[in-house]
Amino acid sequence: MITASPTERVAQPDGDAHRSAPASPASPQLAHMPALVAEGIGTCGLVFAGCGAIMIDQISHGQITHVGVGLVFGLVVAAMIYATGHISGAHLNPAVTLGFALARHFPLRRVPAYWAAQLAGALLAAVALRVLLGDAAHLGATQPAGNAWQAFGLEVILTFFLMFVIMAVATDSRAVGQAAALAIGATVGLEALFAGPISGASMNPARSLAPALVSATWPALWVYLTAPFLGAALAALTYRWLRQASMPNRNV
């Protein structure tokens, strides 16, 4: 997950970002099409593997296990970042896209297109799972195990830490660089392992909305369409402030 697509970088805090010319100045929309397709494919892979693991775990009577499901989510996120990060930035998550935009690491005008691509990819995956595996586990739809507000609080905090890690490894040249995919995938897997049984550990509105729409599973859907955005926004702005404070002679 990097801060912007290769065809249009925005100013980075360390001042070393650049703006490269779009592939076709006469049609800037087409110049961004590869990034949108990559976002759709990456999000499709995330939902297909992650939600598919939940469904197959139920179909196989627990052979994958909860630990296995958490590992699948973490591994597929890492794989999709490596596969699409150099094309689209591999946000794979509308909340992450919003966080980057609020922290001025991504053009605000491109947010709706990225959201549309992410949702389209997630819906494609959900439809494929419905055709292949039926309605097992409601297509992996996220639902609170208990109180909806408890799940809301968990999802805000989980997404905050996920976005905080993303900001560190994807926008700060002092961080781990090419190991970003591993750090982000590990965070997703870690949070899914310990919080999944309570809130579902979605941290991703597209990942939650697509299975809900295709399986018509609506309980507490509002939690997963609001909490990740709040958590990501808070984390992006917090890390931006931390970076600015730790580099007082640099412009953000």
DRENPA-3360 file (N, C-alpha, C; in nm, 2 decimals, always signed):
BEGIN
1 = MITASPTE = +0.08/-0.12/+0.00/+0.00/+0.00/+0.00/+0.09/+0.12/+0.00 ~ +0.10/+0.19/-0.11/+0.17/+0.31/-0.12/+0.08/+0.43/-0.12 ~ +0.13/+0.55/-0.13/+0.04/+0.66/-0.11/-0.04/+0.71/-0.23 ~ +0.01/+0.68/-0.35/-0.06/+0.72/-0.47/-0.02/+0.64/-0.58 ~ -0.10/+0.64/-0.69/-0.06/+0.55/-0.80/+0.06/+0.61/-0.87 ~ +0.13/+0.52/-0.94/+0.26/+0.57/-1.01/+0.24/+0.68/-1.11 ~ +0.12/+0.70/-1.16/+0.10/+0.80/-1.26/+0.07/+0.94/-1.20 ~ +0.05/+0.94/-1.07/+0.02/+1.08/-1.01/+0.05/+1.07/-0.86;
9 = RVAQPDGD = +0.17/+1.11/-0.83/+0.21/+1.12/-0.69/+0.18/+1.26/-0.63 ~ +0.14/+1.26/-0.51/+0.12/+1.39/-0.44/+0.24/+1.42/-0.36 ~ +0.25/+1.54/-0.30/+0.37/+1.58/-0.23/+0.38/+1.50/-0.10 ~ +0.50/+1.44/-0.08/+0.53/+1.36/+0.04/+0.59/+1.45/+0.14 ~ +0.58/+1.40/+0.27/+0.64/+1.48/+0.38/+0.79/+1.51/+0.36 ~ +0.86/+1.41/+0.31/+1.00/+1.43/+0.30/+1.05/+1.50/+0.18 ~ +0.95/+1.55/+0.10/+0.98/+1.64/-0.02/+1.04/+1.57/-0.13 ~ +1.05/+1.44/-0.14/+1.12/+1.37/-0.25/+1.02/+1.31/-0.35;
17 = AHRSAPAS = +0.89/+1.33/-0.34/+0.80/+1.28/-0.43/+0.80/+1.35/-0.56 ~ +0.75/+1.29/-0.67/+0.75/+1.35/-0.80/+0.62/+1.34/-0.86 ~ +0.60/+1.41/-0.97/+0.48/+1.40/-1.04/+0.52/+1.36/-1.19 ~ +0.48/+1.24/-1.23/+0.51/+1.20/-1.36/+0.39/+1.22/-1.45 ~ +0.42/+1.23/-1.58/+0.31/+1.26/-1.67/+0.22/+1.15/-1.70 ~ +0.09/+1.17/-1.71/+0.00/+1.06/-1.73/+0.03/+1.00/-1.87 ~ -0.01/+0.87/-1.89/+0.02/+0.80/-2.01/-0.04/+0.87/-2.13 ~ -0.16/+0.93/-2.11/-0.23/+0.99/-2.23/-0.29/+1.12/-2.18;
25 = PASPQLAH = -0.22/+1.24/-2.21/-0.27/+1.37/-2.16/-0.40/+1.40/-2.21 ~ -0.44/+1.35/-2.33/-0.57/+1.38/-2.39/-0.68/+1.31/-2.32 ~ -0.65/+1.20/-2.25/-0.76/+1.13/-2.18/-0.71/+1.08/-2.04 ~ -0.71/+1.17/-1.95/-0.66/+1.14/-1.81/-0.73/+1.03/-1.75 ~ -0.87/+1.02/-1.78/-0.94/+0.91/-1.72/-0.89/+0.77/-1.76 ~ -0.85/+0.76/-1.88/-0.79/+0.63/-1.93/-0.66/+0.61/-1.87 ~ -0.58/+0.71/-1.84/-0.45/+0.70/-1.78/-0.46/+0.63/-1.64 ~ -0.57/+0.66/-1.57/-0.59/+0.60/-1.44/-0.66/+0.46/-1.44;
33 = MPALVAEG = -0.70/+0.42/-1.56/-0.78/+0.29/-1.56/-0.70/+0.17/-1.51 ~ -0.57/+0.16/-1.55/-0.49/+0.05/-1.49/-0.49/+0.04/-1.34 ~ -0.48/+0.16/-1.27/-0.48/+0.16/-1.13/-0.62/+0.12/-1.07 ~ -0.73/+0.16/-1.14/-0.86/+0.12/-1.10/-0.88/-0.03/-1.11 ~ -0.84/-0.09/-1.23/-0.85/-0.23/-1.25/-0.77/-0.31/-1.15 ~ -0.65/-0.26/-1.12/-0.56/-0.32/-1.02/-0.63/-0.32/-0.88 ~ -0.69/-0.21/-0.84/-0.76/-0.20/-0.72/-0.88/-0.30/-0.71 ~ -0.95/-0.31/-0.82/-1.06/-0.41/-0.83/-1.01/-0.55/-0.81;
41 = IGTCGLVF = -0.90/-0.58/-0.89/-0.85/-0.72/-0.88/-0.80/-0.75/-0.74 ~ -0.72/-0.66/-0.68/-0.67/-0.68/-0.55/-0.78/-0.70/-0.44 ~ -0.88/-0.62/-0.45/-0.99/-0.63/-0.35/-1.07/-0.76/-0.37 ~ -1.08/-0.79/-0.50/-1.15/-0.92/-0.54/-1.07/-1.04/-0.48 ~ -0.94/-1.03/-0.49/-0.86/-1.14/-0.43/-0.87/-1.15/-0.28 ~ -0.88/-1.03/-0.22/-0.89/-1.03/-0.07/-1.02/-1.09/-0.03 ~ -1.13/-1.05/-0.09/-1.26/-1.10/-0.05/-1.28/-1.25/-0.09 ~ -1.23/-1.28/-0.20/-1.25/-1.42/-0.25/-1.17/-1.52/-0.16;
49 = AGCGAIMI = -1.05/-1.49/-0.12/-0.97/-1.58/-0.04/-1.02/-1.57/+0.11 ~ -1.04/-1.45/+0.16/-1.07/-1.43/+0.30/-1.21/-1.49/+0.33 ~ -1.31/-1.44/+0.26/-1.45/-1.48/+0.28/-1.46/-1.63/+0.24 ~ -1.39/-1.67/+0.14/-1.39/-1.81/+0.10/-1.34/-1.90/+0.20 ~ -1.24/-1.86/+0.28/-1.19/-1.94/+0.39/-1.29/-1.96/+0.50 ~ -1.37/-1.85/+0.53/-1.47/-1.86/+0.63/-1.58/-1.96/+0.58 ~ -1.62/-1.95/+0.45/-1.72/-2.04/+0.40/-1.67/-2.19/+0.40 ~ -1.55/-2.21/+0.35/-1.50/-2.35/+0.34/-1.48/-2.40/+0.48;
57 = DQISHGQI = -1.44/-2.32/+0.58/-1.43/-2.37/+0.72/-1.56/-2.43/+0.76 ~ -1.67/-2.36/+0.73/-1.80/-2.41/+0.77/-1.84/-2.54/+0.69 ~ -1.82/-2.53/+0.56/-1.85/-2.65/+0.48/-1.77/-2.77/+0.52 ~ -1.64/-2.75/+0.56/-1.55/-2.86/+0.59/-1.56/-2.90/+0.74 ~ -1.66/-2.84/+0.81/-1.67/-2.86/+0.96/-1.55/-2.83/+1.04 ~ -1.49/-2.71/+1.01/-1.39/-2.66/+1.09/-1.25/-2.70/+1.06 ~ -1.22/-2.75/+0.93/-1.09/-2.79/+0.90/-0.99/-2.68/+0.89 ~ -1.04/-2.56/+0.84/-0.95/-2.45/+0.83/-0.92/-2.39/+0.97;
65 = THVGVGLV = -1.02/-2.38/+1.05/-1.01/-2.32/+1.19/-1.00/-2.17/+1.19 ~ -1.03/-2.11/+1.30/-1.03/-1.97/+1.31/-0.89/-1.91/+1.29 ~ -0.79/-1.98/+1.34/-0.65/-1.94/+1.31/-0.62/-1.94/+1.17 ~ -0.67/-2.04/+1.10/-0.64/-2.05/+0.95/-0.71/-1.94/+0.88 ~ -0.83/-1.90/+0.92/-0.90/-1.79/+0.85/-0.82/-1.66/+0.87 ~ -0.77/-1.64/+0.99/-0.69/-1.52/+1.02/-0.56/-1.52/+0.93 ~ -0.50/-1.63/+0.92/-0.38/-1.64/+0.84/-0.41/-1.61/+0.69 ~ -0.52/-1.66/+0.64/-0.56/-1.64/+0.50/-0.58/-1.49/+0.48;
73 = FGLVVAAM = -0.65/-1.42/+0.56/-0.67/-1.28/+0.54/-0.53/-1.21/+0.54 ~ -0.45/-1.24/+0.64/-0.32/-1.17/+0.64/-0.23/-1.20/+0.52 ~ -0.23/-1.33/+0.47/-0.15/-1.37/+0.36/-0.20/-1.31/+0.23 ~ -0.33/-1.31/+0.21/-0.38/-1.26/+0.08/-0.36/-1.11/+0.07 ~ -0.37/-1.04/+0.19/-0.34/-0.89/+0.18/-0.20/-0.87/+0.14 ~ -0.11/-0.94/+0.20/+0.03/-0.92/+0.17/+0.06/-0.96/+0.02 ~ +0.00/-1.07/-0.03/+0.01/-1.10/-0.17/-0.04/-1.00/-0.26 ~ -0.16/-0.95/-0.23/-0.22/-0.85/-0.32/-0.14/-0.71/-0.32;
81 = IYATGHIS = -0.08/-0.68/-0.21/+0.00/-0.56/-0.20/+0.12/-0.58/-0.29 ~ +0.19/-0.69/-0.28/+0.30/-0.72/-0.37/+0.26/-0.72/-0.52 ~ +0.14/-0.77/-0.55/+0.10/-0.78/-0.69/+0.05/-0.65/-0.75 ~ -0.01/-0.57/-0.67/-0.07/-0.45/-0.73/-0.02/-0.31/-0.67 ~ +0.06/-0.32/-0.57/+0.11/-0.19/-0.51/+0.18/-0.10/-0.60 ~ +0.26/-0.15/-0.70/+0.33/-0.06/-0.79/+0.24/-0.01/-0.90 ~ +0.11/-0.06/-0.91/+0.02/-0.01/-1.01/-0.08/+0.09/-0.95 ~ -0.14/+0.05/-0.84/-0.25/+0.13/-0.79/-0.22/+0.18/-0.65;
89 = GAHLNPAV = -0.12/+0.13/-0.58/-0.10/+0.16/-0.44/-0.15/+0.06/-0.35 ~ -0.24/-0.03/-0.40/-0.29/-0.14/-0.33/-0.36/-0.10/-0.20 ~ -0.45/+0.00/-0.21/-0.53/+0.04/-0.09/-0.62/-0.08/-0.05 ~ -0.69/-0.14/-0.14/-0.78/-0.26/-0.12/-0.89/-0.23/-0.02 ~ -0.91/-0.11/+0.02/-1.00/-0.08/+0.13/-1.04/+0.07/+0.13 ~ -1.17/+0.09/+0.11/-1.22/+0.23/+0.11/-1.17/+0.32/+0.23 ~ -1.16/+0.26/+0.34/-1.12/+0.34/+0.46/-0.97/+0.38/+0.45 ~ -0.89/+0.29/+0.39/-0.75/+0.33/+0.37/-0.74/+0.44/+0.27;
97 = TLGFALAR = -0.82/+0.43/+0.16/-0.82/+0.54/+0.06/-0.85/+0.67/+0.12 ~ -0.96/+0.67/+0.21/-1.00/+0.80/+0.27/-0.89/+0.85/+0.37 ~ -0.82/+0.76/+0.44/-0.72/+0.80/+0.53/-0.60/+0.86/+0.46 ~ -0.56/+0.80/+0.34/-0.45/+0.86/+0.26/-0.49/+1.00/+0.21 ~ -0.62/+1.01/+0.17/-0.66/+1.14/+0.12/-0.66/+1.25/+0.23 ~ -0.71/+1.21/+0.34/-0.72/+1.31/+0.45/-0.58/+1.35/+0.50 ~ -0.48/+1.26/+0.49/-0.34/+1.29/+0.52/-0.26/+1.35/+0.41 ~ -0.33/+1.38/+0.30/-0.28/+1.45/+0.18/-0.17/+1.36/+0.11;
105 = HFPLRRVP = -0.19/+1.23/+0.11/-0.10/+1.14/+0.04/-0.17/+1.08/-0.08 ~ -0.29/+1.13/-0.11/-0.37/+1.07/-0.23/-0.47/+1.18/-0.27 ~ -0.48/+1.20/-0.40/-0.57/+1.31/-0.45/-0.72/+1.28/-0.41 ~ -0.78/+1.38/-0.35/-0.92/+1.36/-0.30/-1.01/+1.34/-0.42 ~ -0.98/+1.40/-0.53/-1.08/+1.38/-0.64/-1.08/+1.24/-0.70 ~ -0.98/+1.16/-0.66/-0.97/+1.02/-0.71/-1.04/+0.92/-0.62 ~ -1.08/+0.97/-0.50/-1.13/+0.88/-0.40/-1.26/+0.81/-0.45 ~ -1.36/+0.88/-0.51/-1.48/+0.80/-0.55/-1.45/+0.69/-0.65;
113 = AYWAAQLA = -1.36/+0.71/-0.74/-1.32/+0.61/-0.84/-1.26/+0.49/-0.77 ~ -1.17/+0.51/-0.68/-1.11/+0.40/-0.61/-1.21/+0.33/-0.53 ~ -1.31/+0.40/-0.46/-1.41/+0.33/-0.39/-1.50/+0.24/-0.48 ~ -1.53/+0.30/-0.60/-1.61/+0.22/-0.69/-1.54/+0.09/-0.74 ~ -1.41/+0.11/-0.76/-1.33/-0.01/-0.81/-1.32/-0.11/-0.70 ~ -1.30/-0.07/-0.58/-1.29/-0.16/-0.46/-1.42/-0.24/-0.44 ~ -1.53/-0.16/-0.45/-1.66/-0.23/-0.42/-1.69/-0.32/-0.54 ~ -1.66/-0.29/-0.66/-1.68/-0.37/-0.78/-1.60/-0.50/-0.76;
121 = GALLAAVA = -1.48/-0.49/-0.72/-1.40/-0.61/-0.70/-1.45/-0.70/-0.59 ~ -1.49/-0.64/-0.48/-1.55/-0.72/-0.37/-1.68/-0.78/-0.41 ~ -1.77/-0.71/-0.48/-1.89/-0.77/-0.53/-1.87/-0.89/-0.62 ~ -1.77/-0.87/-0.71/-1.74/-0.98/-0.81/-1.69/-1.11/-0.73 ~ -1.61/-1.09/-0.63/-1.57/-1.20/-0.54/-1.69/-1.27/-0.47 ~ -1.78/-1.18/-0.42/-1.89/-1.24/-0.34/-1.98/-1.32/-0.43 ~ -2.01/-1.26/-0.55/-2.09/-1.34/-0.65/-2.03/-1.47/-0.69 ~ -1.89/-1.47/-0.71/-1.82/-1.59/-0.75/-1.83/-1.70/-0.63;
129 = LRVLLGDA = -1.82/-1.65/-0.51/-1.83/-1.74/-0.40/-1.97/-1.80/-0.39 ~ -2.07/-1.71/-0.41/-2.21/-1.76/-0.41/-2.24/-1.87/-0.51 ~ -2.18/-1.85/-0.63/-2.20/-1.95/-0.74/-2.13/-2.08/-0.70 ~ -2.01/-2.07/-0.65/-1.92/-2.18/-0.63/-1.96/-2.26/-0.50 ~ -1.99/-2.19/-0.39/-2.00/-2.25/-0.26/-2.14/-2.23/-0.20 ~ -2.23/-2.17/-0.27/-2.36/-2.15/-0.21/-2.36/-2.03/-0.11 ~ -2.45/-2.05/-0.01/-2.46/-1.94/+0.09/-2.40/-1.98/+0.23 ~ -2.30/-2.06/+0.23/-2.24/-2.10/+0.35/-2.19/-1.98/+0.43;
137 = AHLGATQP = -2.21/-1.98/+0.56/-2.16/-1.88/+0.65/-2.20/-1.74/+0.60 ~ -2.31/-1.73/+0.52/-2.36/-1.60/+0.47/-2.25/-1.53/+0.39 ~ -2.17/-1.61/+0.32/-2.06/-1.56/+0.23/-1.95/-1.49/+0.31 ~ -1.94/-1.53/+0.44/-1.84/-1.46/+0.52/-1.88/-1.33/+0.57 ~ -2.00/-1.29/+0.56/-2.05/-1.16/+0.61/-2.01/-1.13/+0.75 ~ -1.97/-1.01/+0.78/-1.93/-0.98/+0.92/-2.05/-0.94/+1.01 ~ -2.06/-1.00/+1.12/-2.16/-0.97/+1.22/-2.11/-0.97/+1.36 ~ -2.16/-0.88/+1.44/-2.11/-0.88/+1.58/-2.16/-1.00/+1.66;
145 = AGNAWQAF = -2.07/-1.05/+1.74/-2.10/-1.17/+1.83/-2.19/-1.12/+1.94 ~ -2.19/-1.00/+1.98/-2.27/-0.95/+2.09/-2.33/-0.81/+2.06 ~ -2.29/-0.71/+2.14/-2.35/-0.58/+2.12/-2.29/-0.51/+2.00 ~ -2.37/-0.44/+1.93/-2.32/-0.37/+1.81/-2.23/-0.26/+1.84 ~ -2.25/-0.19/+1.96/-2.16/-0.08/+1.99/-2.02/-0.14/+2.04 ~ -2.02/-0.26/+2.10/-1.90/-0.32/+2.13/-1.82/-0.35/+2.00 ~ -1.89/-0.40/+1.90/-1.82/-0.43/+1.77/-1.77/-0.30/+1.71 ~ -1.85/-0.19/+1.72/-1.82/-0.06/+1.67/-1.69/-0.01/+1.73;
153 = GLEVILTF = -1.68/-0.02/+1.86/-1.56/+0.02/+1.93/-1.43/-0.06/+1.88 ~ -1.45/-0.19/+1.88/-1.34/-0.28/+1.83/-1.30/-0.24/+1.69 ~ -1.39/-0.22/+1.60/-1.36/-0.19/+1.46/-1.29/-0.06/+1.45 ~ -1.33/+0.04/+1.52/-1.26/+0.17/+1.52/-1.11/+0.15/+1.56 ~ -1.09/+0.08/+1.67/-0.96/+0.06/+1.73/-0.87/-0.03/+1.63 ~ -0.93/-0.14/+1.58/-0.86/-0.22/+1.49/-0.81/-0.15/+1.37 ~ -0.91/-0.07/+1.31/-0.87/+0.00/+1.19/-0.77/+0.11/+1.22 ~ -0.78/+0.17/+1.34/-0.68/+0.27/+1.37/-0.54/+0.21/+1.37;
161 = FLMFVIMA = -0.52/+0.10/+1.43/-0.39/+0.04/+1.44/-0.35/-0.01/+1.30 ~ -0.44/-0.06/+1.22/-0.40/-0.10/+1.08/-0.36/+0.02/+1.00 ~ -0.43/+0.12/+1.00/-0.40/+0.24/+0.93/-0.27/+0.31/+0.98 ~ -0.25/+0.30/+1.11/-0.13/+0.36/+1.17/-0.01/+0.28/+1.11 ~ -0.01/+0.15/+1.11/+0.09/+0.07/+1.05/+0.11/+0.10/+0.90 ~ +0.00/+0.11/+0.83/+0.01/+0.14/+0.69/+0.08/+0.28/+0.66 ~ +0.04/+0.38/+0.74/+0.10/+0.51/+0.72/+0.25/+0.51/+0.75 ~ +0.29/+0.43/+0.85/+0.43/+0.42/+0.89/+0.51/+0.36/+0.77;
169 = VATDSRAV = +0.47/+0.24/+0.73/+0.55/+0.16/+0.63/+0.53/+0.21/+0.49 ~ +0.42/+0.28/+0.46/+0.39/+0.31/+0.32/+0.42/+0.46/+0.29 ~ +0.43/+0.55/+0.39/+0.45/+0.69/+0.36/+0.57/+0.75/+0.42 ~ +0.64/+0.67/+0.51/+0.76/+0.73/+0.58/+0.88/+0.66/+0.53 ~ +0.98/+0.73/+0.47/+1.10/+0.67/+0.41/+1.19/+0.61/+0.52 ~ +1.16/+0.65/+0.65/+1.25/+0.60/+0.76/+1.20/+0.46/+0.80 ~ +1.09/+0.41/+0.75/+1.03/+0.29/+0.79/+1.09/+0.17/+0.71 ~ +1.02/+0.06/+0.70/+1.07/-0.06/+0.65/+1.07/-0.08/+0.50;
177 = GQAAALAI = +1.01/+0.01/+0.43/+1.02/+0.01/+0.28/+0.95/-0.11/+0.22 ~ +1.04/-0.20/+0.15/+0.98/-0.31/+0.07/+0.92/-0.41/+0.16 ~ +0.94/-0.41/+0.29/+0.87/-0.51/+0.38/+0.73/-0.46/+0.42 ~ +0.68/-0.35/+0.35/+0.55/-0.30/+0.39/+0.44/-0.40/+0.38 ~ +0.44/-0.48/+0.27/+0.34/-0.58/+0.25/+0.33/-0.68/+0.37 ~ +0.45/-0.72/+0.42/+0.46/-0.82/+0.53/+0.41/-0.76/+0.66 ~ +0.44/-0.63/+0.68/+0.40/-0.56/+0.80/+0.25/-0.54/+0.80 ~ +0.19/-0.50/+0.69/+0.05/-0.48/+0.68/-0.03/-0.61/+0.69;
185 = GATVGLEA = +0.02/-0.71/+0.61/-0.05/-0.84/+0.62/-0.04/-0.90/+0.75 ~ +0.07/-0.89/+0.82/+0.08/-0.94/+0.96/-0.02/-0.87/+1.05 ~ -0.04/-0.74/+1.03/-0.13/-0.67/+1.12/-0.27/-0.71/+1.10 ~ -0.31/-0.73/+0.97/-0.44/-0.78/+0.94/-0.46/-0.92/+1.00 ~ -0.37/-1.01/+0.98/-0.38/-1.14/+1.04/-0.39/-1.14/+1.19 ~ -0.30/-1.06/+1.25/-0.30/-1.05/+1.40/-0.44/-1.00/+1.45 ~ -0.49/-0.90/+1.39/-0.62/-0.84/+1.44/-0.73/-0.94/+1.41 ~ -0.73/-1.01/+1.30/-0.83/-1.11/+1.27/-0.83/-1.22/+1.37;
193 = LFAGPISG = -0.71/-1.26/+1.41/-0.69/-1.37/+1.51/-0.75/-1.35/+1.64 ~ -0.73/-1.23/+1.70/-0.78/-1.20/+1.83/-0.92/-1.14/+1.84 ~ -0.96/-1.06/+1.74/-1.08/-0.99/+1.74/-1.19/-1.04/+1.65 ~ -1.15/-1.13/+1.56/-1.25/-1.19/+1.47/-1.37/-1.25/+1.54 ~ -1.36/-1.33/+1.65/-1.47/-1.39/+1.71/-1.57/-1.29/+1.77 ~ -1.53/-1.17/+1.79/-1.62/-1.07/+1.85/-1.68/-0.98/+1.75 ~ -1.60/-0.91/+1.67/-1.65/-0.82/+1.57/-1.64/-0.86/+1.43 ~ -1.57/-0.97/+1.40/-1.55/-1.01/+1.26/-1.42/-0.95/+1.21;
201 = ASMNPARS = -1.36/-0.85/+1.28/-1.23/-0.79/+1.24/-1.23/-0.75/+1.09 ~ -1.33/-0.68/+1.05/-1.34/-0.64/+0.91/-1.24/-0.54/+0.87 ~ -1.25/-0.42/+0.93/-1.16/-0.31/+0.91/-1.17/-0.26/+0.76 ~ -1.27/-0.30/+0.69/-1.28/-0.28/+0.55/-1.43/-0.27/+0.50 ~ -1.48/-0.16/+0.47/-1.62/-0.15/+0.43/-1.66/-0.23/+0.31 ~ -1.57/-0.24/+0.21/-1.60/-0.31/+0.09/-1.60/-0.46/+0.12 ~ -1.51/-0.51/+0.21/-1.51/-0.65/+0.24/-1.64/-0.69/+0.32 ~ -1.70/-0.60/+0.39/-1.82/-0.63/+0.47/-1.94/-0.61/+0.38;
209 = LAPALVSA = -1.95/-0.50/+0.30/-2.07/-0.47/+0.22/-2.10/-0.57/+0.12 ~ -2.00/-0.62/+0.04/-2.02/-0.71/-0.07/-2.09/-0.84/-0.02 ~ -2.04/-0.91/+0.07/-2.10/-1.03/+0.12/-2.24/-1.00/+0.17 ~ -2.26/-0.89/+0.24/-2.39/-0.85/+0.30/-2.49/-0.83/+0.19 ~ -2.45/-0.77/+0.08/-2.54/-0.74/-0.03/-2.58/-0.87/-0.10 ~ -2.48/-0.96/-0.13/-2.51/-1.08/-0.21/-2.58/-1.18/-0.13 ~ -2.56/-1.19/+0.00/-2.63/-1.29/+0.09/-2.75/-1.23/+0.16 ~ -2.77/-1.10/+0.14/-2.88/-1.03/+0.21/-2.88/-1.05/+0.36;
217 = TWPALWVY = -2.76/-1.03/+0.42/-2.73/-1.04/+0.56/-2.70/-0.90/+0.61 ~ -2.80/-0.84/+0.69/-2.79/-0.70/+0.72/-2.76/-0.67/+0.87 ~ -2.76/-0.76/+0.96/-2.75/-0.72/+1.10/-2.63/-0.63/+1.13 ~ -2.65/-0.51/+1.19/-2.55/-0.42/+1.23/-2.45/-0.39/+1.12 ~ -2.50/-0.39/+0.99/-2.41/-0.35/+0.88/-2.35/-0.21/+0.90 ~ -2.43/-0.12/+0.97/-2.38/+0.01/+0.98/-2.25/+0.02/+1.06 ~ -2.22/-0.08/+1.14/-2.10/-0.08/+1.22/-1.98/-0.08/+1.12 ~ -1.99/-0.17/+1.02/-1.88/-0.19/+0.93/-1.87/-0.09/+0.81;
225 = LTAPFLGA = -1.97/-0.01/+0.80/-1.97/+0.10/+0.70/-1.93/+0.24/+0.77 ~ -1.91/+0.24/+0.90/-1.88/+0.36/+0.96/-1.75/+0.35/+1.05 ~ -1.74/+0.25/+1.13/-1.62/+0.24/+1.22/-1.49/+0.24/+1.15 ~ -1.47/+0.16/+1.04/-1.34/+0.16/+0.97/-1.30/+0.30/+0.92 ~ -1.40/+0.38/+0.87/-1.37/+0.51/+0.82/-1.32/+0.60/+0.93 ~ -1.39/+0.59/+1.05/-1.35/+0.67/+1.16/-1.21/+0.63/+1.21 ~ -1.18/+0.50/+1.22/-1.05/+0.46/+1.27/-0.94/+0.50/+1.18 ~ -0.96/+0.48/+1.05/-0.86/+0.51/+0.95/-0.83/+0.66/+0.94;
233 = ALAALTYR = -0.94/+0.74/+0.95/-0.92/+0.89/+0.95/-0.84/+0.93/+1.07 ~ -0.87/+0.88/+1.19/-0.80/+0.92/+1.31/-0.65/+0.88/+1.30 ~ -0.62/+0.76/+1.25/-0.49/+0.71/+1.25/-0.41/+0.79/+1.15 ~ -0.46/+0.82/+1.03/-0.39/+0.89/+0.93/-0.35/+1.03/+0.98 ~ -0.44/+1.10/+1.04/-0.41/+1.23/+1.09/-0.32/+1.23/+1.21 ~ -0.33/+1.12/+1.29/-0.24/+1.11/+1.40/-0.10/+1.09/+1.35 ~ -0.08/+1.00/+1.26/+0.06/+0.97/+1.21/+0.11/+1.09/+1.14 ~ +0.03/+1.16/+1.06/+0.08/+1.28/+0.99/+0.13/+1.38/+1.09;
241 = WLRQASMP = +0.06/+1.40/+1.20/+0.10/+1.49/+1.31/+0.23/+1.44/+1.37 ~ +0.24/+1.31/+1.40/+0.36/+1.26/+1.46/+0.48/+1.28/+1.37 ~ +0.46/+1.26/+1.24/+0.57/+1.27/+1.15/+0.62/+1.42/+1.14 ~ +0.52/+1.51/+1.13/+0.55/+1.65/+1.12/+0.62/+1.69/+1.25 ~ +0.58/+1.64/+1.37/+0.64/+1.68/+1.49/+0.78/+1.63/+1.51 ~ +0.81/+1.51/+1.45/+0.94/+1.45/+1.46/+1.04/+1.50/+1.35 ~ +0.99/+1.57/+1.26/+1.07/+1.63/+1.15/+1.04/+1.78/+1.14 ~ +1.07/+1.86/+1.24/+1.02/+2.00/+1.25/+1.07/+2.09/+1.14;
249 = NRNV = +1.18/+2.05/+1.07/+1.23/+2.14/+0.97/+1.18/+2.09/+0.83 ~ +1.09/+2.00/+0.82/+1.04/+1.95/+0.70/+0.90/+2.00/+0.68 ~ +0.85/+2.02/+0.56/+0.71/+2.05/+0.53/+0.64/+1.93/+0.50 ~ +0.51/+1.92/+0.56/+0.43/+1.80/+0.53/+0.33/+1.83/+0.42;
% end
